[in-house]
Amino acid sequence: MVYGALIAGFAAIVAATVSLVSRCRATWREIGRVRGLVAVGLDGIADRLEATSTGVERTSAATSELDASLRRLRLTLARFAVLLAALDEAKEPFDRLSALLPRR
């Protein structure tokens, strides 16, 4: 009877471990998917912001309103560059960790 309880307890521990590993793998895949989607979205935004900045710089009208808009756009681009750098720093630990995980 004692051995049966020990076997049942061991089986429960093994089942819980398998469930935990399965959920961790699913979470890791989801993190990778979301990270990829965020990077693609941010790259698209960066391209559009850069195109907008280029278009604004080509504009021949030199009104004060356009100058103020260009200053705000440059400030936004600078903030966006900081966010991209922070994203790269945040992705770095995952890149190192993903090198250790086996691929399919």
C-alpha positions as a Markdown table, in Angstrom:
| # | Residue | x | y | z |
|---|---|---|---|---|
| 1 | Met | 0.0 | 0.0 | 0.0 |
| 2 | Val | 2.9 | 2.4 | 0.8 |
| 3 | Tyr | 4.6 | 1.5 | -2.5 |
| 4 | Gly | 1.4 | 2.1 | -4.4 |
| 5 | Ala | 1.1 | 5.6 | -2.9 |
| 6 | Leu | 4.8 | 6.3 | -3.7 |
| 7 | Ile | 4.3 | 5.2 | -7.3 |
| 8 | Ala | 1.2 | 7.3 | -7.6 |
| 9 | Gly | 3.0 | 10.3 | -6.1 |
| 10 | Phe | 5.9 | 9.8 | -8.5 |
| 11 | Ala | 3.6 | 9.5 | -11.4 |
| 12 | Ala | 1.9 | 12.8 | -10.4 |
| 13 | Ile | 5.2 | 14.6 | -10.2 |
| 14 | Val | 6.2 | 13.3 | -13.6 |
| 15 | Ala | 2.9 | 14.3 | -15.1 |
| 16 | Ala | 3.2 | 17.8 | -13.6 |
| 17 | Thr | 6.7 | 18.2 | -14.9 |
| 18 | Val | 5.7 | 17.1 | -18.4 |
| 19 | Ser | 2.8 | 19.6 | -18.3 |
| 20 | Leu | 5.1 | 22.4 | -17.1 |
| 21 | Val | 7.6 | 21.7 | -19.8 |
| 22 | Ser | 4.8 | 21.7 | -22.4 |
| 23 | Arg | 3.4 | 25.0 | -21.2 |
| 24 | Cys | 6.9 | 26.5 | -21.1 |
| 25 | Arg | 7.6 | 25.5 | -24.7 |
| 26 | Ala | 4.2 | 26.9 | -25.8 |
| 27 | Thr | 4.9 | 30.1 | -24.0 |
| 28 | Trp | 8.4 | 30.4 | -25.6 |
| 29 | Arg | 6.9 | 29.9 | -29.1 |
| 30 | Glu | 4.3 | 32.6 | -28.4 |
| 31 | Ile | 7.0 | 35.0 | -27.1 |
| 32 | Gly | 9.0 | 34.4 | -30.3 |
| 33 | Arg | 5.9 | 34.9 | -32.5 |
| 34 | Val | 4.9 | 38.2 | -30.7 |
| 35 | Arg | 8.5 | 39.4 | -30.7 |
| 36 | Gly | 8.6 | 38.9 | -34.5 |
| 37 | Leu | 5.3 | 40.6 | -35.0 |
| 38 | Val | 6.4 | 43.6 | -32.9 |
| 39 | Ala | 9.7 | 43.9 | -34.7 |
| 40 | Val | 8.0 | 43.8 | -38.2 |
| 41 | Gly | 5.5 | 46.3 | -37.1 |
| 42 | Leu | 8.1 | 48.7 | -35.6 |
| 43 | Asp | 10.2 | 48.4 | -38.8 |
| 44 | Gly | 7.2 | 49.3 | -40.8 |
| 45 | Ile | 6.5 | 52.3 | -38.6 |
| 46 | Ala | 10.2 | 53.3 | -38.8 |
| 47 | Asp | 10.1 | 53.1 | -42.6 |
| 48 | Arg | 6.9 | 55.2 | -42.8 |
| 49 | Leu | 8.3 | 57.8 | -40.3 |
| 50 | Glu | 11.5 | 58.0 | -42.3 |
| 51 | Ala | 9.6 | 58.5 | -45.6 |
| 52 | Thr | 7.5 | 61.1 | -43.9 |
| 53 | Ser | 10.6 | 62.9 | -42.6 |
| 54 | Thr | 12.1 | 62.8 | -46.1 |
| 55 | Gly | 9.0 | 64.2 | -47.6 |
| 56 | Val | 8.8 | 67.0 | -45.1 |
| 57 | Glu | 12.4 | 67.9 | -45.7 |
| 58 | Arg | 11.7 | 68.1 | -49.5 |
| 59 | Thr | 8.9 | 70.6 | -49.0 |
| 60 | Ser | 9.9 | 74.0 | -50.3 |
| 61 | Ala | 7.5 | 75.9 | -48.1 |
| 62 | Ala | 9.5 | 77.3 | -45.2 |
| 63 | Thr | 6.7 | 78.4 | -42.9 |
| 64 | Ser | 7.1 | 78.4 | -39.2 |
| 65 | Glu | 4.3 | 75.8 | -38.9 |
| 66 | Leu | 6.2 | 73.4 | -41.2 |
| 67 | Asp | 9.4 | 74.0 | -39.3 |
| 68 | Ala | 7.7 | 73.2 | -36.0 |
| 69 | Ser | 6.2 | 70.0 | -37.4 |
| 70 | Leu | 9.6 | 69.0 | -38.7 |
| 71 | Arg | 11.1 | 69.6 | -35.2 |
| 72 | Arg | 8.4 | 67.4 | -33.7 |
| 73 | Leu | 8.9 | 64.7 | -36.3 |
| 74 | Arg | 12.7 | 64.7 | -35.6 |
| 75 | Leu | 12.0 | 64.4 | -31.9 |
| 76 | Thr | 9.7 | 61.5 | -32.5 |
| 77 | Leu | 12.3 | 59.8 | -34.7 |
| 78 | Ala | 14.9 | 60.3 | -32.0 |
| 79 | Arg | 12.5 | 58.8 | -29.4 |
| 80 | Phe | 11.7 | 55.9 | -31.8 |
| 81 | Ala | 15.4 | 55.2 | -32.3 |
| 82 | Val | 15.8 | 55.0 | -28.5 |
| 83 | Leu | 12.8 | 52.6 | -28.4 |
| 84 | Leu | 14.4 | 50.4 | -31.2 |
| 85 | Ala | 17.6 | 50.3 | -29.3 |
| 86 | Ala | 15.8 | 49.3 | -26.1 |
| 87 | Leu | 13.9 | 46.6 | -28.1 |
| 88 | Asp | 17.3 | 45.3 | -29.4 |
| 89 | Glu | 18.6 | 45.2 | -25.8 |
| 90 | Ala | 15.5 | 43.4 | -24.6 |
| 91 | Lys | 15.7 | 40.8 | -27.4 |
| 92 | Glu | 19.4 | 40.1 | -26.7 |
| 93 | Pro | 18.8 | 37.7 | -23.7 |
| 94 | Phe | 16.1 | 35.8 | -25.7 |
| 95 | Asp | 18.5 | 35.5 | -28.6 |
| 96 | Arg | 21.2 | 34.0 | -26.3 |
| 97 | Leu | 18.6 | 31.7 | -24.6 |
| 98 | Ser | 17.2 | 30.6 | -28.0 |
| 99 | Ala | 20.7 | 29.5 | -29.0 |
| 100 | Leu | 20.6 | 27.0 | -26.2 |
| 101 | Leu | 17.1 | 25.6 | -27.0 |
| 102 | Pro | 16.9 | 22.8 | -29.5 |
| 103 | Arg | 15.3 | 23.5 | -32.9 |
| 104 | Arg | 12.8 | 21.2 | -34.6 |
